[in-house]
Amino acid sequence: MSDIAQQNGNAAAELRRMTRRAAHAVMATTACDHKQVGDGWPVTSMVVPAAHIDGSPILLISDLADHTRHLQSDPRMSLLFTDGNIDPGQSERINSDNARLTIFGRTVADHTLETRQRYLRAHPDAAQYADFADFGFYHVTVEAVYWVGGFGKQRRLKGDQFIVDGCQSLITGHDDVIEHMNTDHGDAIADIVGHFTDQDRNGGWKMVAIDCDGMDLECNSADSRPLRVDFAKTIRSPGEARDILVEMCKKARGQMT
C-alpha cells in the first residue's frame, strides 16, 4: 500500500462506509442510440449498487435499460451517493449540507461467483431476476473519488487511495470466516451487538457478510433490518478479521480499558 493510501486510510474508510450503507445511487452515463437525445448527451438514472469487500461498487443492470447500452458503448460513468439515501423510509430531505460522494469509474462485466454472492447478500430480493437472460453483474473500477461534506468541505482521492488493496485472502476466505463465527462464536457476536449497537444482544444475531470496513448481521426477528457494525480500522485478511473481532469482544466484555 502506498504512503498516500496510508495517509488517507481513515478518510477513505469513512467514504467507503458511505457507499456501503447507501440504498441507491444516481448513475451518469454518456448517451448512445438514445430515443430522446443525441449521442454524447449526459444521462442520469437511478441504480441500486452494492459494495465489494474492497469497496468497489457492484451493479446488477438489465441490457434493456438505456444506461446499459450507454455503458456498452462507453464504460465511463460516475455514481453519486448522498447521506440522504441511506434509507428510503427516512423523511430527511437532501440539501446543500448533506454529504455527497461521486465515484468516477468504468464498468466491467463481472461473471465471478464472489461478485454475484456479494450483491445478493446486500439485496436478497434481486435473486428474483438476477438469472434473467437480460440481466448482468458489473464491477466498477474506480479511477477517482470526490467528496463534499457541506459548505467548504471537500476531499479528492485517486482510485487506488479509495479501494483497499491486498485483501484477496479476505475475499477467498470470506465464507470460512462467516461459518466459523456463526458456528463457534455466536456469544461473541451477541456481546459485540450489545456493546457497539443499540440492538438487543439476545436477538439471535448471525454474521452474513464481512468486508474490509465492517460486518453485516441479521437476526431471527421477521421485522428486524440487517445490522451494520463498522470496524475501527481497515482489515485485509481472515487473520486481521479475527484480531479485530477478538478486540471488539474483549472491549464488549470489559476486558479492555
HUSUL-V381027 format. One record per run of one state. SS is the DSSP state (h for helix, s for strand, l for the rest). FROM is the first residue (numbers start at 1). TO is the last residue. If there is no record, write none. Layout:
ss,from,to
SS,FROM,TO
SS,FROM,TO
This chain:
ss,from,to
l,1,2
h,3,7
l,8,8
h,9,20
l,21,24
s,25,30
l,31,41
s,42,47
l,48,49
s,50,51
l,52,56
s,57,62
l,63,65
h,66,73
l,74,75
s,76,82
h,83,85
l,86,99
s,100,109
l,110,112
h,113,122
l,123,123
h,124,128
l,129,134
s,135,150
l,151,152
s,153,158
h,159,162
l,163,167
h,168,172
l,173,173
h,174,184
l,185,185
h,186,196
l,197,205
s,206,210
l,211,213
s,214,218
l,219,226
s,227,230
l,231,237
h,238,252
l,253,257
